[in-house]
Amino acid sequence: MRHFSEEEWIEYQYGESGDREQMRQHLAQCAECAAQVAALAGDLAEMQLDELNLSEGEPHRGKEYGEKVWRGLQSLLAPYPRQKRRRLWPAQWNSGLRIGLGFASAAMVLAAIATAAFYSGRLWEQKRAPQIAEANHGPAGQRIILFVVDDHLDRSQKLLAELNDPDEAAADHRLQATARELLTENRLYRQSSAHTSSAGAQDNTSVEGASLDTILDDLEPVLVELANQPGDLDRAEIMRLRKELNTGGLLFEIRVLGSRVREGEPNGGNARQNGTV
Amino acid sequence: MEFNEHSAIRAVLSGDTEAYRALVVRHSQALYRVAFRITGNEADADEVVQEAFLRGYQRLPSFQFRAGFGTWIYRIAVNCAFDRTQRRRPDEDQGAVEIADGAAERMQEQVADASAGPERLLLSKEMASQQQFALHALTPLERTAFLLRHVEDQSTSEIAEALTMSPNAVKQAIFRAIQKLRRRLASLRGNR
């Protein structure tokens, strides 16, 4: 019969023995080991420094102790930078996904432009709305983009107007999500507008397009900054962005362009280039 | 509404340092208790608590949200306390051994004269303080491993993780600690 060592019995006492059942059977048969284990159990019980006995020798720390620790610690803690939002897909998918999304978005915009062209043609026939009528005076493609982009400019204008009130902007938790949506649209409109402007430039009829291009170009860094700020923006950050990006000036430009497009003013887009905006 | 530790940790990681306060306040006393048991010294235990929360703050990005913050910071505190006892100068530990030896001798004399009743109760308290002295005569590893196993009821693997050691090394340390403590108990009994 193999007897177990003291070390093994200690493990047994702590319930960490691998062959517990075998040891238990051994104890039932071996009086020598049973006596050893009883002595060990007695000693371990005597070493049982329960809460009462330990507290006899332990200095007491009251409920206020945590606050005291915090006061000592507080000045040593540097705040963590705000975390960036997690990607929904691995980084290596990024380029492929972007290209795919880019193609898909471009296709959607072309479809939207085609649809808009179709309906603008019909509106032309039926209502002769001023802004569509204006299309007859300039390059048709540019006018259609203006028609489609009008809603985009309107939303961008609202966003910029919101930045004028930093308290309101800081309380708007959708601010950055809106900026991200507008950023995606803005990139697509910029591409379309640049394409039609370059086509129009050949026949010198793209004055308004040049202005729209410039505004969309200026809008992009503002939207990029807003969209890529980690976490919600606070009042101070909004004030800083407003100052750095001159959002007030951009807001004015968009308002002027928007009103001129809606009024069907032929030289609307040229105002900025002339330095009047 | 119940305080949610994981939300507090997320808030800290998002830049809200103040959110760490609730975690500190909640766990300070428990950390102090284990730190004192390991270091056996008030000032050291206070410093261990500070150090553990500071290390915890710095390592917070690696916190796994599957675990409880209490368990996690407890392990850090155990590690800090153990490090501190290991860094002690040899003469500091030698002092503890001498205190333990002197106290044991006095204890033996008192036990020999003991009778029943209130005196016995006093002796039982004295016995507890003797055990603490005996504990501080152990090596830092033996003392820490034994306290965590025997008093704090941590498993060998949990202790190994807290002390960043192999479970076998921890097992051996607990074994040696128990052997030494048993010898001391036997010597006390021999004089009863």
Contacts between the chains, C-beta under 8 A, distances in Angstrom:
chain1	res1	chain2	res2	distance
A	6	B	175	7.6
A	6	B	179	7.4
A	7	B	171	7.6
A	7	B	175	4.9
A	10	B	174	7.0
A	10	B	175	5.9
A	10	B	178	5.8
A	11	B	171	7.3
A	14	B	149	6.6
A	14	B	156	7.8
A	16	B	155	6.8
A	16	B	156	5.8
A	40	B	182	7.8
A	43	B	178	7.7
A	43	B	181	7.5
A	43	B	182	4.9
A	43	B	185	5.7
A	44	B	150	7.2
A	44	B	178	7.3
A	46	B	185	6.0
A	47	B	131	6.4
A	47	B	150	6.4
A	47	B	178	7.7
A	47	B	181	5.6
A	47	B	185	7.4
A	48	B	150	7.4
A	49	B	128	6.8
A	49	B	131	5.9
A	49	B	132	7.4
A	49	B	135	8.0
A	49	B	150	7.6
A	49	B	151	5.4
A	53	B	125	7.7
A	53	B	128	3.7
A	53	B	131	7.4
A	54	B	37	7.0
A	54	B	128	7.6
A	54	B	132	7.8
A	54	B	151	7.1
A	56	B	125	5.9
A	56	B	128	5.5
A	56	B	129	6.7
A	57	B	128	7.0
A	57	B	129	5.6
A	57	B	132	5.1
A	58	B	33	7.0
A	58	B	36	5.7
A	58	B	37	7.7
A	59	B	36	7.1
A	59	B	42	5.1
A	61	B	28	7.4
A	61	B	29	5.5
A	61	B	32	4.9
A	61	B	33	7.9
A	63	B	29	7.7
A	65	B	28	5.2
A	65	B	29	5.7
A	65	B	32	6.6
A	66	B	24	5.7
A	66	B	25	3.3
A	66	B	26	6.8
A	66	B	27	7.7
A	66	B	28	3.9
A	66	B	29	6.9
A	67	B	25	6.2
A	69	B	24	5.5
A	69	B	25	7.8
A	69	B	28	4.6
A	69	B	49	5.6
A	69	B	50	6.3
A	69	B	53	6.5
A	70	B	21	5.0
A	70	B	24	4.6
A	70	B	25	6.3
A	70	B	28	8.0
A	72	B	50	5.6
A	73	B	24	6.4
A	73	B	50	6.0
A	73	B	53	5.5
A	73	B	54	6.3
A	73	B	57	7.8
A	74	B	17	7.7
A	74	B	21	7.7
A	76	B	54	5.8
A	77	B	17	5.0
A	77	B	20	6.6
A	77	B	54	7.6
A	77	B	57	5.5
A	78	B	17	7.9
A	79	B	15	4.8
A	79	B	16	7.6
A	79	B	17	4.7
A	80	B	12	6.5
A	80	B	13	5.2
A	80	B	14	6.9
A	80	B	15	5.3
A	80	B	17	7.8
A	80	B	60	7.6
A	80	B	61	7.7
A	81	B	15	6.5
A	82	B	14	5.8
A	82	B	15	4.9
A	83	B	13	6.1
A	83	B	14	5.8
A	231	B	14	6.2
A	231	B	15	7.4
